[in-house]
Every structure is written in C-alpha cells, then in structure tokens.
Amino acid sequence: MSSPSPLKLYLVILRGLANSTGVSLKTSYVVAENSDDAYRKVRQWLDEKDYGFKHERELQSVELLASSYEYTDVRTRLFL
C-alpha cells in the first residue's frame, strides 16, 4: 500500500483578473499535490464562474511555498 503524496502550498498567479470581483483573483494560494493540479483547481473554478476573459485566466507563474512532507526541501512546513 503506497502512502499518500504530501500536500503542498502553491502561489498561483494569473495573467489578468486583478480586481474583477472586489477580490484579486489574479493571485491564489492553493493546496494541491503538484503545480499542475494547483493551476487546474484555480482554472476550473474560474471557468465554472465564468469570471473575466479566457486569456485573463491563463497561468503566469506557480511557486511552491510549503510542503506537508516532514523533511521537505522547500524549507517551509505546511500543517493541515
């Protein structure tokens, strides 16, 4: 039986959506297993809500901030 993957905290920054709802949707903090999943979560939510234009929902960057793994190389521990 394999152990579950450690969860990680990512900072996801999009190309647009700076202030479309009173809350900046350009920047999100996401808990996910990997960077692709982090962006996918944000993008899926924005697509469902139909916020902004599609080109504004495109990824600008993803940064790994912390990991729930005990001996993380990130140097910052994520507690869930």
Sequence and secondary structure as in RCSB ss.txt:
>XXXX:A:sequence
MSSPSPLKLYLVILRGLANSTGVSLKTSYVVAENSDDAYRKVRQWLDEKDYGFKHERELQSVELLASSYEYTDVR
TRLFL
>XXXX:A:secstr
       EEEEEEESS SSTTSS  SEEEEEESSHHHHHHHHHHHHHHHT S GGGGSEEEEEEEEESSTT TTS
 B   
